[in-house]
Amino acid sequence: MKRAAPALFLKPLAACAALAILALAAPHAMAQEKTLRIAMTAADIPRTLGQPDQGFEGNRFTGIPIYDSLTQWDLSKADAPSVLIPGLATSWAVDAKDKTKWVFKLRPGVKFHDGSAFTADAVVWNVQKVLDKEAVQFDPSQVGVTASRMPTLKSARKIDDTTVELTTSEPDAFLPINLTNLFMASPAHWQKKFDAAAGATPADKAKAAWTAFAADPAGSGPFKVTRFVARERLELAANKTYWDAKRVPKIDKVVMLPMPEANARTAALLGGQVDWIEAPAPDAMAQITQRGFKIYSNAQPHVWPWQLSFAEGSPWLDKRVRQAANLCIDRGGMKQLLGGMMAEPKGTVPPGHPWFGKPTFDIKYDVKAAQALMTQAGYSAAKPIKVKVQISASGSGQMQPLPMNEFAQQSLKQCYFDVQFDVIEWNTLFTNWRKGAKDPSANGANAVNISFAAMDPFFAMVRFVSTKAFPPVSNNWGYYGSPEVDKLVADARTSFDDKARDVALAKLHTHIVDDAPFVWIAHDVGPRAMSAKVKNVVQPKSWFIDIATMTMD
């Protein structure tokens, strides 16, 4: 599917009301006392078996509520960036002599939802489920969304019941941050599913066991799954025996509904069928607030770019073209289009951030400078450069992808860019991200529009620029890289002192901005609209948000 001209930004809300009602016409859809109903941007329920899909919307809605990780993000503050805090691990340290080994001390007394104990054996088991092909619980379907987020993790070894040693393939100061993405599922609960599963081989039985586990999962998080209907709804109940007293839920039940169309979500909120929507329709913001709903937003480490291909024959191989594209986006106009719900980027992280550095290339709106660069590169209005971008119509953190991309398309036209789009379903696009620009799944695209979290060094920069992150290892979709960049990455990755690591990361970010392997289009502010009866909402400076501490009137 190609889109060559901008359409009306959004259809009238009334036209989507019927769709919203149909999506919610299921048993138990109406609100009950202390029931929180959430409309997600995803087209399907993120996977519940331990390692979610659907991008970080999966972590937000089926990872963090149902499961715990060894380390986690502090989501309790709205006025400061989220930082790493202990989760199922109470402390951790790298070995002074061998910096490929880390020792994690585990939190005692934690129980999974099935009543079994969380121990070092459970950590080893959960590492093996995504890394050890010989382990009976190994699940290939969970590997892609896990290994690409912690590519240096190699193995886990039990020292005693409350101590585990993790080994990396190389010294990696980022490991504790990466472990926020490894969610701990109950080995005992899975084993029961395995024992009851049919299958001619252990692998067949394991696959069936994971399917059964997804329908009836057991993590150790603040909510338990009570009902799961693919593409329709997920219902959670409060885990009243949760180990962290501050996060024992006061909301009894959470219902999550996939609703990828912005108008349908907005109509559902205004019609009283849900209490919370992600990414409301921008032209309905005034109506939403006038009707007594609250809109939450905050600066967050969330980048909305085009990631560019450096494969042979790509039109982006000329740096002048890359920089021209960055100078030709009218971000101020796009911000107006979005009702103010974006920030204008100067790079992957903002000025003032400890990693920003001192780029010489200033990302701004300067059509004349962009046209001059394109002229130098041999392009003109009579001879435009053709580029193709693979995008989605919705999805986790994708903001309002169709109107935003169409706006960028028109903006770039004045600088001699002929932009075409290949529009595909979000989770397919996210899967293609790990396959790379050279894979047939790219369908001839030489850029991809996938928003990403930038809260830690690996997620913000390393996975896009390291040659060790080429597909299918991680998310260097465009095969960007050089020995110089790899050296900058290594300097940062092997700096175990925070200040030294910040200095190294500032040098890396400086290089990235000046070389422009992205077209930086927007930084998200995470708008979500909620009923006024939802209380104690903290919108952190993070991609994530904590449902467990919220209350309802």
Order of alpha helices (4+ residues) and beta strands (2+ residues): alpha-beta-beta-beta-beta-beta-alpha-alpha-beta-beta-alpha-alpha-alpha-beta-beta-beta-alpha-beta-alpha-beta-beta-alpha-alpha-alpha-beta-alpha-beta-alpha-beta-beta-alpha-alpha-beta-beta-beta-beta
